[in-house]
Amino acid sequence: MKHFKVKYLVRMDDISPYMDHDNFNRLLSLFIGNNIKPLLGIIPDNQDKRLRRFPENPLFWNEIHDLYSDNKISIAMHGYQHVYSTVNGGMLGLNNKSEFAGEAFENQVGKLIKGKEILFNKGFHNIDTFMAPSHSFDLNTLSALKKVDIRYVTDGLTLFPYINNSLVFFPSQIESPFLFPTGIWTLCLHSNSFTKTQFLNLEEFIRKHRQTFLDFEYL
């Protein structure tokens, strides 16, 4: 792994045909315009009522596929349906809800297989990165991820990427940009609730510190 004083990664959560497309496109334009390649956490089959309050974009899958083909974005599987089935906070304990933590190993494998099949049928092959809804996963999740050939996880609160159960973890620590002295920091952005003030702050941070941003594939 390369060594840096401080670097930043970008992930965008809750990406699906049902989202605030204006906010999403504005953020995406900012990143593409600055040659920053964000990691999009796509929900394969979004059934979360809270995340279906925006109109469906019937062109979503084609548009995302074009961006992916043009190497403008990276993709992670953001759960399966983003529907919480337990009140288990998982290994990180950041929330008390989960689509995975607390579920039987077989159930978790089934969800991951269904999610990967949906993405595969949409033209996204060899997806090998996972983003757990509400940052909640357990040891069964890690075993299930390996079972379905997922190698990378974007989560954790460490300063640098690390290995757990033979999976490479890229920590996801902050929602707003701050200039830190060291570490690799992932900006975890939710475009559905992103405000104008947040956008302006991010735009200014990128203007001043563009050289500190990395793509996930670079590590």
C-alpha positions in Angstrom: 0.0 0.0 0.0 1.2 3.5 -0.9 1.9 5.9 2.0 0.4 9.4 2.2 0.3 12.2 4.6 -3.5 12.5 4.2 -5.9 11.4 1.4 -9.6 11.3 0.8 -12.0 8.9 -0.9 -15.6 9.6 -1.8 -18.5 7.2 -1.4 -22.2 8.0 -2.2 -24.8 6.0 -0.4 -28.4 5.0 -1.2 -28.1 5.1 -4.9 -31.2 3.7 -6.7 -33.8 4.7 -9.3 -35.7 6.4 -6.4 -33.5 9.3 -5.1 -33.1 13.0 -5.3 -31.7 13.0 -8.9 -31.0 16.8 -8.9 -28.8 16.5 -5.9 -27.2 13.4 -7.2 -26.4 14.9 -10.6 -25.1 18.1 -9.0 -22.7 16.1 -6.8 -21.7 13.8 -9.6 -20.9 16.8 -11.9 -18.7 18.2 -9.2 -16.7 15.0 -8.9 -16.4 14.4 -12.6 -15.5 18.0 -13.3 -12.6 17.6 -10.8 -11.6 14.1 -12.1 -12.7 12.5 -8.9 -14.1 9.0 -9.2 -16.7 8.4 -6.5 -17.8 4.9 -5.2 -21.6 4.6 -5.7 -23.4 2.4 -3.2 -26.2 1.0 -5.4 -29.2 -0.7 -3.7 -30.0 -3.6 -6.1 -33.7 -3.7 -5.2 -34.6 -0.7 -3.2 -37.7 -1.5 -1.1 -37.0 1.0 1.7 -40.0 3.3 1.9 -38.0 6.1 3.3 -35.8 6.0 0.2 -38.6 5.7 -2.3 -40.1 9.1 -1.6 -38.6 10.5 -4.8 -39.9 9.9 -8.3 -38.4 6.9 -10.2 -36.0 7.7 -12.9 -36.7 5.1 -15.7 -33.3 5.8 -17.3 -31.4 5.2 -14.0 -29.8 1.9 -14.9 -28.8 3.0 -18.4 -27.3 6.2 -17.1 -25.3 4.5 -14.3 -24.1 1.8 -16.8 -22.8 4.6 -19.1 -20.9 6.2 -16.3 -19.5 2.9 -15.2 -18.4 2.1 -18.8 -16.8 5.5 -19.2 -14.8 4.8 -15.9 -16.4 7.8 -14.2 -17.6 5.9 -11.2 -16.9 2.8 -9.1 -19.7 0.6 -7.8 -20.4 -1.1 -4.5 -23.4 -3.2 -3.6 -25.3 -1.3 -0.9 -27.1 -4.2 0.7 -29.9 -6.0 -1.1 -33.3 -4.2 -0.5 -32.1 -1.8 2.3 -34.9 -3.1 4.5 -34.0 -3.6 8.1 -34.8 -7.0 9.5 -33.1 -6.9 12.9 -32.2 -4.3 15.7 -28.6 -5.6 15.7 -25.8 -2.9 15.6 -23.3 -5.4 14.3 -19.5 -5.2 14.8 -19.3 -1.4 14.7 -22.4 -0.7 16.9 -23.1 2.6 15.2 -26.8 2.0 14.7 -29.4 -0.4 16.2 -30.8 -1.6 12.9 -29.6 -3.9 10.2 -30.4 -5.8 7.0 -27.7 -8.3 7.8 -26.3 -8.4 11.3 -28.1 -10.9 13.4 -29.5 -12.8 10.4 -28.5 -16.5 9.9 -25.5 -17.1 7.6 -27.7 -18.7 5.0 -30.1 -15.8 4.9 -27.3 -13.4 4.5 -25.8 -15.4 1.6 -29.2 -15.5 0.0 -29.6 -11.7 0.1 -26.1 -11.2 -1.3 -26.6 -13.6 -4.1 -29.9 -12.0 -5.1 -28.3 -8.5 -5.0 -25.4 -9.6 -7.2 -27.7 -11.3 -9.6 -29.7 -8.1 -10.1 -26.6 -6.0 -10.7 -25.2 -8.7 -13.0 -28.5 -8.6 -15.1 -28.2 -4.8 -15.3 -24.8 -5.2 -16.9 -22.6 -4.8 -13.8 -20.3 -7.8 -13.7 -17.6 -8.7 -11.1 -18.9 -6.3 -8.4 -16.5 -7.0 -5.5 -17.2 -4.2 -3.0 -19.9 -4.1 -0.3 -21.4 -1.2 1.6 -23.7 -2.4 4.5 -26.9 -0.4 5.2 -26.5 1.6 8.4 -22.9 0.4 8.7 -24.2 -2.8 10.3 -22.7 -6.2 9.7 -21.4 -9.2 11.7 -19.0 -12.1 11.4 -21.6 -14.0 9.4 -21.8 -11.1 7.0 -18.0 -11.3 6.5 -18.2 -15.0 5.8 -21.1 -14.5 3.5 -19.3 -11.9 1.5 -16.4 -14.2 0.9 -18.8 -16.9 -0.1 -20.1 -14.7 -3.0 -16.6 -13.5 -4.0 -16.8 -10.0 -2.5 -13.3 -8.9 -1.5 -13.7 -5.3 -0.3 -15.8 -3.5 2.3 -16.2 0.3 2.8 -16.6 0.7 6.5 -14.8 1.1 9.8 -13.3 3.9 11.9 -9.6 3.4 11.5 -7.1 5.8 10.0 -6.0 3.5 7.2 -7.4 0.5 5.3 -7.1 -2.8 7.1 -7.7 -6.5 6.7 -10.4 -8.4 8.7 -11.3 -12.0 7.9 -9.3 -11.9 4.6 -11.4 -8.9 3.5 -9.9 -5.5 2.8 -11.7 -2.7 4.6 -11.6 0.9 3.5 -12.7 3.0 6.6 -15.7 5.3 6.2 -15.4 7.9 8.9 -16.8 11.4 8.0 -19.8 13.1 6.3 -18.3 16.5 5.9 -14.7 17.4 4.7 -12.1 18.4 7.2 -8.4 18.8 6.7 -6.7 16.1 8.8 -2.9 15.8 9.3 -2.8 12.1 8.3 -4.8 9.1 7.3 -7.1 8.0 4.5 -10.6 9.4 5.1 -13.7 8.4 3.3 -16.4 11.0 2.8 -19.7 9.2 3.2 -22.3 11.3 1.3 -26.1 11.0 1.2 -27.3 13.0 -1.8 -30.9 12.6 -0.8 -30.4 14.9 2.2 -27.5 16.9 0.9 -28.0 20.7 1.5 -26.8 23.7 -0.4 -24.5 24.6 2.4 -22.9 21.2 2.4 -22.4 21.3 -1.3 -20.7 24.7 -1.2 -18.4 23.6 1.6 -17.5 20.4 -0.3 -16.9 22.4 -3.5 -14.6 24.8 -1.7 -12.7 21.9 0.0 -12.2 20.2 -3.4 -11.0 23.5 -4.9 -8.4 23.9 -2.2 -7.4 20.3 -1.7 -8.1 18.5 -5.0 -4.6 16.8 -4.9 -5.6 14.9 -1.7 -8.4 12.9 -3.4 -7.9 9.3 -4.5 -9.9 6.7 -6.3 -10.6 3.4 -4.5 -8.8 1.4 -7.2 -5.6 3.4 -6.5 -5.0 1.8 -3.0 
